[in-house]
Amino acid sequence: MLLSTTSLVVFLGFVAYDVWPTGVSVIGVLVVLMMLLQFIMYAMHQFSVSASHIWTAGRDVMGKVVPGFRSLTSVHGG
């Protein structure tokens, strides 16, 4: 099924390229960029989650070292 679908898409791509090469090239680049965008967004999400974990861990350590530090940096004041 994968081979059949891939063959059909490649054939239709060749036919479309014969009719309008510039349009097919531009749309192809846009499709590739949109496919890469999901990985860029996933990487940004993972970075923000890891930064949040590092901030929380650092705040917990500082809370043990400096009395009152945890309550000063918490969002809810508790």
C-alpha positions as CSV (number, residue, x, y, z in Angstrom):
1,M,0.0,0.0,0.0
2,L,2.9,2.4,0.8
3,L,4.6,1.6,-2.5
4,S,1.3,2.1,-4.4
5,T,0.6,5.4,-2.8
6,T,4.1,6.7,-3.2
7,S,4.1,5.7,-6.9
8,L,0.8,7.5,-7.5
9,V,2.0,10.7,-5.7
10,V,5.3,10.7,-7.7
11,F,3.4,10.1,-11.0
12,L,1.0,13.0,-10.2
13,G,3.9,15.2,-9.2
14,F,5.6,14.5,-12.5
15,V,2.5,15.3,-14.5
16,A,1.9,18.5,-12.5
17,Y,5.6,19.5,-13.0
18,D,5.3,19.1,-16.7
19,V,2.3,21.6,-16.7
20,W,3.7,24.2,-14.2
21,P,7.2,23.6,-12.9
22,T,7.5,26.8,-10.8
23,G,4.2,26.2,-9.0
24,V,5.1,22.7,-8.1
25,S,8.5,23.7,-6.8
26,V,7.0,26.5,-4.7
27,I,4.3,24.3,-3.3
28,G,6.8,21.5,-2.6
29,V,9.0,23.9,-0.6
30,L,6.0,25.1,1.4
31,V,5.0,21.5,2.2
32,V,8.5,20.7,3.4
33,L,8.6,23.8,5.5
34,M,5.2,23.0,7.1
35,M,6.4,19.4,7.8
36,L,9.5,20.7,9.5
37,L,7.5,23.2,11.5
38,Q,6.1,20.5,13.6
39,F,9.5,19.4,14.7
40,I,10.6,23.0,15.4
41,M,7.5,23.5,17.6
42,Y,8.1,20.2,19.4
43,A,11.7,21.2,20.1
44,M,10.6,24.6,21.5
45,H,8.0,22.8,23.7
46,Q,10.6,20.4,25.0
47,F,13.0,23.2,25.7
48,S,10.4,25.2,27.7
49,V,9.4,22.2,29.7
50,S,13.0,21.3,30.6
51,A,13.7,25.0,31.5
52,S,10.6,24.9,33.8
53,H,11.9,21.8,35.5
54,I,15.3,23.3,36.0
55,W,13.8,26.5,37.4
56,T,11.6,24.5,39.9
57,A,14.6,22.3,40.9
58,G,16.8,25.4,41.4
59,R,14.1,27.1,43.5
60,D,13.7,24.0,45.7
61,V,17.5,23.9,46.3
62,M,17.6,27.6,47.1
63,G,14.6,27.2,49.4
64,K,16.6,24.8,51.5
65,V,19.7,27.0,51.5
66,V,18.2,30.5,51.9
67,P,15.2,30.7,54.3
68,G,12.2,32.3,52.7
69,F,13.6,32.1,49.1
70,R,10.9,29.7,48.0
71,S,8.0,31.9,49.2
72,L,9.6,34.9,47.5
73,T,9.8,33.2,44.1
74,S,6.6,31.3,44.1
75,V,3.8,32.4,41.8
76,H,1.0,32.1,44.4
77,G,3.1,33.5,47.3
78,G,2.9,30.3,49.3
